[in-house]
Amino acid sequence: MQGDNRRRSAFTAKEITANVPRGKLTDEAPWGILRFGDYKMSNAVEVNDSDFEVQIEQHKGLAVVDFWATWCAPCRMVGPVLDQLAIEYEGKAKVAKVDVDVNIKTMTKFNVRSIPAILFFKDGKLVDQVIGFMGKPALAEKFRQHAAA
């Protein structure tokens, strides 16, 4: 049969978690981050129009904001990269995500016209931006550049 020879492109949650000891598996940490035992999937935070100023513009240090949408394929490609960098730069950079379909005020304020748009803020001031998909090595270099400055 034709269906038997196809490669699967997705795995079920049961297959993904099969090798994680039962005591280590949790659906959600207290702060809302998906975890598999001791493996944190992301520490990026969701930011919206009502808390953007407090979360980003009043943040001391580096804040990286991903403007994205669920229907945007390049956004879904860059999302896991940012999640990895959020973990690697924990304590050095705050990574936030803004859904442009819901947070039009913030998107308009920063003139975001194409997504994904990744904006870099240093002590609340916009210092750099990347439009479109960028792989991990290039994004990591941007993080290094702005975290060191």
Phi and psi in degrees as GROMACS dihedral restraints (atoms count N, CA, C in turn):
[ dihedral_restraints ]
;  ai    aj    ak    al  type     phi  dphi    fc
    3     4     5     6     1   -64.5    20    10
    4     5     6     7     1   -40.9    20    10
    6     7     8     9     1   -61.3    20    10
    7     8     9    10     1   -27.6    20    10
    9    10    11    12     1   -73.1    20    10
   10    11    12    13     1   -23.4    20    10
   12    13    14    15     1   -93.4    20    10
   13    14    15    16     1    -5.6    20    10
   15    16    17    18     1   -77.0    20    10
   16    17    18    19     1   147.6    20    10
   18    19    20    21     1   -86.7    20    10
   19    20    21    22     1   138.9    20    10
   21    22    23    24     1   -81.7    20    10
   22    23    24    25     1   142.3    20    10
   24    25    26    27     1  -101.2    20    10
   25    26    27    28     1    -6.9    20    10
   27    28    29    30     1  -140.1    20    10
   28    29    30    31     1   156.1    20    10
   30    31    32    33     1  -116.0    20    10
   31    32    33    34     1   152.9    20    10
   33    34    35    36     1   -80.7    20    10
   34    35    36    37     1   160.2    20    10
   36    37    38    39     1   -59.3    20    10
   37    38    39    40     1   -34.7    20    10
   39    40    41    42     1   -63.4    20    10
   40    41    42    43     1   -41.2    20    10
   42    43    44    45     1   -68.7    20    10
   43    44    45    46     1   -39.5    20    10
   45    46    47    48     1   -65.3    20    10
   46    47    48    49     1   -41.2    20    10
   48    49    50    51     1   -93.1    20    10
   49    50    51    52     1     4.3    20    10
   51    52    53    54     1   -57.7    20    10
   52    53    54    55     1   -36.0    20    10
   54    55    56    57     1   -96.4    20    10
   55    56    57    58     1     4.7    20    10
   57    58    59    60     1   -90.2    20    10
   58    59    60    61     1   124.8    20    10
   60    61    62    63     1   -56.4    20    10
   61    62    63    64     1   139.5    20    10
   63    64    65    66     1   -53.1    20    10
   64    65    66    67     1   -39.0    20    10
   66    67    68    69     1   -69.0    20    10
   67    68    69    70     1   -18.5    20    10
   69    70    71    72     1   -95.7    20    10
   70    71    72    73     1   -10.5    20    10
   72    73    74    75     1   -91.7    20    10
   73    74    75    76     1   122.8    20    10
   75    76    77    78     1  -131.9    20    10
   76    77    78    79     1   146.4    20    10
   78    79    80    81     1   -74.6    20    10
   79    80    81    82     1   -37.1    20    10
   81    82    83    84     1  -155.1    20    10
   82    83    84    85     1   135.5    20    10
   84    85    86    87     1   -76.6    20    10
   85    86    87    88     1   165.0    20    10
   87    88    89    90     1   -56.3    20    10
   88    89    90    91     1   -28.8    20    10
   90    91    92    93     1   -94.9    20    10
   91    92    93    94     1     7.5    20    10
   93    94    95    96     1    93.0    20    10
   94    95    96    97     1    17.5    20    10
   96    97    98    99     1  -101.7    20    10
   97    98    99   100     1   129.5    20    10
   99   100   101   102     1   -67.2    20    10
  100   101   102   103     1   130.9    20    10
  102   103   104   105     1  -133.3    20    10
  103   104   105   106     1   146.9    20    10
  105   106   107   108     1  -116.0    20    10
  106   107   108   109     1    95.8    20    10
  108   109   110   111     1    62.8    20    10
  109   110   111   112     1  -123.9    20    10
  111   112   113   114     1   -89.5    20    10
  112   113   114   115     1     5.8    20    10
  114   115   116   117     1   -98.9    20    10
  115   116   117   118     1   107.1    20    10
  117   118   119   120     1   -79.2    20    10
  118   119   120   121     1   131.6    20    10
  120   121   122   123     1   -82.0    20    10
  121   122   123   124     1   -32.5    20    10
  123   124   125   126     1  -170.9    20    10
  124   125   126   127     1   153.3    20    10
  126   127   128   129     1  -122.9    20    10
  127   128   129   130     1    18.9    20    10
  129   130   131   132     1   -68.9    20    10
  130   131   132   133     1   145.5    20    10
  132   133   134   135     1  -111.6    20    10
  133   134   135   136     1   147.3    20    10
  135   136   137   138     1   -82.1    20    10
  136   137   138   139     1   131.1    20    10
  138   139   140   141     1  -122.7    20    10
  139   140   141   142     1   144.7    20    10
  141   142   143   144     1  -129.2    20    10
  142   143   144   145     1  -179.2    20    10
  144   145   146   147     1   -56.2    20    10
  145   146   147   148     1   -38.3    20    10
  147   148   149   150     1   -75.4    20    10
  148   149   150   151     1   -25.0    20    10
  150   151   152   153     1  -119.2    20    10
  151   152   153   154     1     9.1    20    10
  153   154   155   156     1   -60.6    20    10
  154   155   156   157     1   -44.1    20    10
  156   157   158   159     1   -60.5    20    10
  157   158   159   160     1   -45.8    20    10
  159   160   161   162     1   -69.3    20    10
  160   161   162   163     1   -45.9    20    10
  162   163   164   165     1   -72.6    20    10
  163   164   165   166     1   -35.9    20    10
  165   166   167   168     1  -115.1    20    10
  166   167   168   169     1   -53.4    20    10
  168   169   170   171     1   -71.1    20    10
  169   170   171   172     1   -20.2    20    10
  171   172   173   174     1  -104.0    20    10
  172   173   174   175     1     3.3    20    10
  174   175   176   177     1   -74.9    20    10
  175   176   177   178     1   133.4    20    10
  177   178   179   180     1   -90.2    20    10
  178   179   180   181     1   126.6    20    10
  180   181   182   183     1   105.5    20    10
  181   182   183   184     1  -162.7    20    10
  183   184   185   186     1   -85.4    20    10
  184   185   186   187     1   130.4    20    10
  186   187   188   189     1  -128.0    20    10
  187   188   189   190     1   130.5    20    10
  189   190   191   192     1  -115.7    20    10
  190   191   192   193     1   123.6    20    10
  192   193   194   195     1  -118.0    20    10
  193   194   195   196     1   124.9    20    10
  195   196   197   198     1  -100.1    20    10
  196   197   198   199     1   113.9    20    10
  198   199   200   201     1   -90.9    20    10
  199   200   201   202     1   120.5    20    10
  201   202   203   204     1  -146.0    20    10
  202   203   204   205     1   174.9    20    10
  204   205   206   207     1  -148.5    20    10
  205   206   207   208     1   152.5    20    10
  207   208   209   210     1   -65.2    20    10
  208   209   210   211     1   -29.8    20    10
  210   211   212   213     1   -84.2    20    10
  211   212   213   214     1    -4.6    20    10
  213   214   215   216     1   -91.6    20    10
  214   215   216   217     1   109.7    20    10
  216   217   218   219     1   -60.8    20    10
  217   218   219   220     1   -46.7    20    10
  219   220   221   222     1   -61.8    20    10
  220   221   222   223     1   -31.2    20    10
  222   223   224   225     1   -64.2    20    10
  223   224   225   226     1   -41.0    20    10
  225   226   227   228     1   -69.5    20    10
  226   227   228   229     1   -24.2    20    10
  228   229   230   231     1   -77.5    20    10
  229   230   231   232     1   -40.4    20    10
  231   232   233   234     1   -81.1    20    10
  232   233   234   235     1   -21.4    20    10
  234   235   236   237     1   -54.4    20    10
  235   236   237   238     1   -52.1    20    10
  237   238   239   240     1   -63.2    20    10
  238   239   240   241     1   -31.6    20    10
  240   241   242   243     1   -64.4    20    10
  241   242   243   244     1   -46.2    20    10
  243   244   245   246     1   -65.1    20    10
  244   245   246   247     1   -35.8    20    10
  246   247   248   249     1   -61.7    20    10
  247   248   249   250     1   -41.8    20    10
  249   250   251   252     1   -64.5    20    10
  250   251   252   253     1   -45.2    20    10
  252   253   254   255     1   -66.9    20    10
  253   254   255   256     1   -32.0    20    10
  255   256   257   258     1   -62.0    20    10
  256   257   258   259     1   -38.0    20    10
  258   259   260   261     1   -73.1    20    10
  259   260   261   262     1   -44.4    20    10
  261   262   263   264     1   -64.3    20    10
  262   263   264   265     1   -32.8    20    10
  264   265   266   267     1  -105.1    20    10
  265   266   267   268     1    22.2    20    10
  267   268   269   270     1   -58.3    20    10
  268   269   270   271     1   129.7    20    10
  270   271   272   273     1    89.2    20    10
  271   272   273   274     1   -17.1    20    10
  273   274   275   276     1  -109.4    20    10
  274   275   276   277     1   -27.3    20    10
  276   277   278   279     1  -148.2    20    10
  277   278   279   280     1   141.8    20    10
  279   280   281   282     1   -98.4    20    10
  280   281   282   283     1   127.7    20    10
  282   283   284   285     1  -110.2    20    10
  283   284   285   286     1   128.3    20    10
  285   286   287   288     1  -129.6    20    10
  286   287   288   289     1   155.8    20    10
  288   289   290   291     1  -126.8    20    10
  289   290   291   292     1   135.5    20    10
  291   292   293   294     1  -123.2    20    10
  292   293   294   295     1   119.3    20    10
  294   295   296   297     1   -79.1    20    10
  295   296   297   298     1   112.8    20    10
  297   298   299   300     1   -69.2    20    10
  298   299   300   301     1   -22.2    20    10
  300   301   302   303     1   -70.9    20    10
  301   302   303   304     1   -24.6    20    10
  303   304   305   306     1  -106.3    20    10
  304   305   306   307     1   -25.9    20    10
  306   307   308   309     1  -116.2    20    10
  307   308   309   310     1    64.9    20    10
  309   310   311   312     1   -67.7    20    10
  310   311   312   313     1   -35.0    20    10
  312   313   314   315     1   -59.0    20    10
  313   314   315   316     1   -48.4    20    10
  315   316   317   318     1   -68.5    20    10
  316   317   318   319     1   -41.0    20    10
  318   319   320   321     1   -59.2    20    10
  319   320   321   322     1   -43.8    20    10
  321   322   323   324     1   -68.3    20    10
  322   323   324   325     1   -40.8    20    10
  324   325   326   327     1   -56.6    20    10
  325   326   327   328     1   -37.2    20    10
  327   328   329   330     1  -103.0    20    10
  328   329   330   331     1    14.5    20    10
  330   331   332   333     1    55.7    20    10
  331   332   333   334     1    41.8    20    10
  333   334   335   336     1   -80.3    20    10
  334   335   336   337     1   113.8    20    10
  336   337   338   339     1  -114.8    20    10
  337   338   339   340     1   -17.6    20    10
  339   340   341   342     1  -132.8    20    10
  340   341   342   343     1   146.2    20    10
  342   343   344   345     1  -129.7    20    10
  343   344   345   346     1   154.2    20    10
  345   346   347   348     1   -71.0    20    10
  346   347   348   349     1   143.6    20    10
  348   349   350   351     1  -123.4    20    10
  349   350   351   352     1   123.4    20    10
  351   352   353   354     1  -113.4    20    10
  352   353   354   355     1   115.0    20    10
  354   355   356   357     1  -106.1    20    10
  355   356   357   358     1   136.2    20    10
  357   358   359   360     1  -107.2    20    10
  358   359   360   361     1   123.5    20    10
  360   361   362   363     1  -114.7    20    10
  361   362   363   364     1   136.4    20    10
  363   364   365   366     1  -121.4    20    10
  364   365   366   367     1   116.8    20    10
  366   367   368   369     1    51.9    20    10
  367   368   369   370     1    41.5    20    10
  369   370   371   372     1    85.3    20    10
  370   371   372   373     1    -3.9    20    10
  372   373   374   375     1  -106.5    20    10
  373   374   375   376     1   135.7    20    10
  375   376   377   378     1   -68.2    20    10
  376   377   378   379     1   123.4    20    10
  378   379   380   381     1  -119.2    20    10
  379   380   381   382     1   -18.5    20    10
  381   382   383   384     1  -165.1    20    10
  382   383   384   385     1   161.9    20    10
  384   385   386   387     1  -153.9    20    10
  385   386   387   388     1   153.3    20    10
  387   388   389   390     1  -128.1    20    10
  388   389   390   391     1   129.5    20    10
  390   391   392   393     1  -111.5    20    10
  391   392   393   394     1   130.2    20    10
  393   394   395   396     1    92.3    20    10
  394   395   396   397     1   176.1    20    10
  396   397   398   399     1   -69.0    20    10
  397   398   399   400     1   139.2    20    10
  399   400   401   402     1  -140.1    20    10
  400   401   402   403     1   132.9    20    10
  402   403   404   405     1   -70.0    20    10
  403   404   405   406     1   171.2    20    10
  405   406   407   408     1   -60.9    20    10
  406   407   408   409     1   -44.0    20    10
  408   409   410   411     1   -59.2    20    10
  409   410   411   412     1   -43.2    20    10
  411   412   413   414     1   -69.4    20    10
  412   413   414   415     1   -41.9    20    10
  414   415   416   417     1   -67.4    20    10
  415   416   417   418     1   -37.6    20    10
  417   418   419   420     1   -62.6    20    10
  418   419   420   421     1   -37.7    20    10
  420   421   422   423     1   -63.8    20    10
  421   422   423   424     1   -41.1    20    10
  423   424   425   426     1   -61.0    20    10
  424   425   426   427     1   -44.2    20    10
  426   427   428   429     1   -59.8    20    10
  427   428   429   430     1   -48.4    20    10
  429   430   431   432     1   -58.2    20    10
  430   431   432   433     1   -46.0    20    10
  432   433   434   435     1   -58.6    20    10
  433   434   435   436     1   -47.9    20    10
  435   436   437   438     1   -84.3    20    10
  436   437   438   439     1   -26.6    20    10
  438   439   440   441     1   -71.5    20    10
  439   440   441   442     1   -31.2    20    10
  441   442   443   444     1   -79.9    20    10
  442   443   444   445     1   -29.0    20    10
